[in-house]
């Protein structure tokens, strides 16, 4: 089965830039999008989601902000939003979509960014702790569980082009990186790093400033985290930089599992 995770940086802009072509080329069973930034009624009147998929869109209350969407060829057995915690507050920012499918579970996540101001960094860190506790019970599931999305953290120096220069930047702070390590200690597998190995500096997001894309000065902040049942099924995973960043500042992450 093929799974895709992609921060589209606004679905309306992505539509104008030709995202439909990528939906077709993926030939994916499940597509999970982050930063959709649109309510259903804000989508173009002459546009529709790709044929053959059931779609659930979990929007932020604030128009033009955040939001996630999951598309599935096989449909959904159940759908839940948010994690029900103190920081979550009903998930009004549209950051978590949990979908149960026949034989597997997907947790589509858009983790907050802390880059704007300290208040948001504090919110991000409290949210991180709550989210870690929320996903932990899924580790023991006998069926595959896929946690995916834009987690707004580059874990190691392999995941960022300039680790020294970004040592004090939100998304690469020492305690953020330690928190990510704790996810792996808990038992989650970083599918990309597990498959590709250490030392490979391949990124999934590039700043719009300077010539970051041209010079490949990026960060890997988009992930698939797998429980043991899913990790045992890894066939292939790649970050589709070629073409993908014509649509968004993030490249799609494509995961193939043998089940």
Buried (B, 14 or more C-beta within 10 A) or exposed (E): BBBBBBBBBBBBBBBEBEBBEBBEEBEBBBBBBBBBBBBEEEBEEEEEBBEEBBBBBBBBEEEEBBBBBBBBBBEBEEEBBBBEBEBBEEBBBBBBBBBBBEEBBBBBBBBBBBEEEEEBBEBBBBBBEBBBEBBEEBBEBEBBBBBBBBBBBBBBBBBBBEBEEBEEBBBBBEEBBEBBEEBBEEBBBBBBBBBBEEEEBBBBBBEEEEEBBEEEBBBBBBBBBBBBBBBEBBEEBBBBBEEBBEBBBBBBBBBBBEE
